[in-house]
Amino acid sequence: MKVQEEYLRDLRERAEKALTKKAPLGPDIDLSQFYLCSPRERVEDVREIEDQLKEAALYAGVELEGEKAATYLQVDRSAVYERVQRAFQGKLEIMSSQEALQKYPELFEYWWGLVPVDADKYTAFAELCPTEGYFIRVFAHTKVEIPLQACLLMSERARVQSVHNIVILEEGAEANLITGCASVRGNESGVHIGVSEFYLGDNARLTFTMVHNWGEAFHVRPRTAARLGKNAFFSSTYVLLKPLASIQAFPQVFLEGEGAQATFQNIVFAKGNSYIDLGSTLLLKNRGCRGSSISRVCATDEAQVFARGRLIAYHDEVQAHLECKGMLFSPRAQIVSVPELEVHGAPRARLSHEAAVGPFEEEAVNYLRARGLKREEALSLLVQGFLNLDLPGLPEALQRYIEEIIRVTSRDVL
C-alpha cells in the first residue's frame, strides 16, 4: 500500500508540473475556459437510457440495445451503464477505471505505464481532474466472438471530459472492441481528453475501432499507447466524417514480442474549419515484427489535415509500411503528409512509405458520366470507393454503418 501511495504521489507531482506544458503538435487549448463535466445517475436497464443518448451513441457506431458481449456507457463524468452478457461472465470484465483501481490494487502496474503522465497539459489534466474512463480485461485464452463496446458521450456545453481507459488482453485472448465518442445533439462545444493504454499478452488479438461524432466547436486530444507480446496482433481503425474544431492524436505501439503485428487505418473526411492532426508510431523491437499505417483523407471547405506516420526499427528482421492518400475538393483546404522512417542498428530492416495527394482523374469521372451519372453522383461514388478500406475483423453491422455514413457524407458535400 505504501508503494502505491508513493507512486500516486509521484504521478500527481509530475502532472502538476506539466499542467501548463503545451503539446508539440496541434493548436493549444486554454482548458481554464471549460468547466468539468457533471455527474449522472446510474441505470440498471438499457431501456432507462434517454433516447437522445441512444441516438448519439448510434451515430458513433454503438448500438446500446444490440446484443454485444459487453457494454460500457459513460455520460459526462459518470459511468451510467455496464453490462457483461451472461455467456461471457467470468471470461471478461468491463467497468469504470476508478472502480477497477479500487477492486484491483495491482492495476497500478498498468496505470500510466505506457503514456507518460507529464507528456503534455492534457495528460496532466487527465490525472489531476479525472472523469472516469473504462477498464476492460479479457481473461487468458478467451475468444470473444461478439463485439465489446464502449461509448463516451458529452451532453453539456463547454465542458471537459478527461477519461483514462485501460484494456488488457491476457495471453491467447481475442476480442473486437468498438468505441464510440460523441456529443449529444445540440451540444456543439467542449473538450474531450482520452488517455488509453492497451496491454496485449502473448498470442492475444485485438481489433479496435473508434468512431468520432463531435460538435463543430469540440477539441479532442486522444493520448494512446499499446504494448504487444509475442505473436500478438493489434488492429486500430479510426473514423472521422463530421466537422469539429480540432483533433490531435499520435498513438504509439510498442511491438516488443517476436512476431508481433500492428496495423492502423484512418478514414477522414475533413469539412468546415476542422483542424485534424492524426498519425501513429510503430516501434518494431523484435524479430518478425510487422506493421502498417494507412490513411485515406478527403478535405473540403477550409479544413486542414496533417497525416503523420512514424516507423522505428530496432531489429534486422522487421518490416513496416506507411501509406497516405489524400483528395482535395476545395482550393482553401489543405492536406499535409508527414512520413518518418528511422532505423537504429538494424541495416536489414525494411521500412517503406507511399504518399499521394491530388484530385480524381477526370477520365474516371467521365467514364461514370458516360454511363448516365451526373458529375456530382460520379464524384460521390468515387469518394465512397476511395474511403472504403478493407477493415479486417470489423463486425458486418459496423462495416455497413461506416459505408452508409461515407455514402451520405459524400453525397451531401460534393
ABEGO torsion letter per residue (X at the ends): XAAAAAAAAAAAAAAAAAAABBBABEBBBBAAABBBBBBBBBBABAAABBAAAAAAAAAAGBBAABBBABBBBBBEABBABBBBBAAABGABBBBBAAAAAAABAAAAAABGAABBAAABAAAAAAAABBBEEBBBBBBBGBBBABBBBBBBBBABBGBBBBBBBBBBBBBGBBBBBBBBBBBBBGBABEBBBBBBBBBBBBGBBBBBBBBBBBBAABBBBBBBBBBBBBGBBBBBBBBBABBBABBBBBBBBBBABBGBBBBBBBBBBBBEABBBBBBBBBBBABBGBBBBBBBBBBBBEABBBBBBBBBBBABABBBBBBBBBBBBABAABBBBBBBBBBBBGBAABBBBBBBBBEBBBAAAAAAAAAAGBBAAAAAAAAAAAAABBBBBGBBAAAAAAAAAAAAAAAAAAX
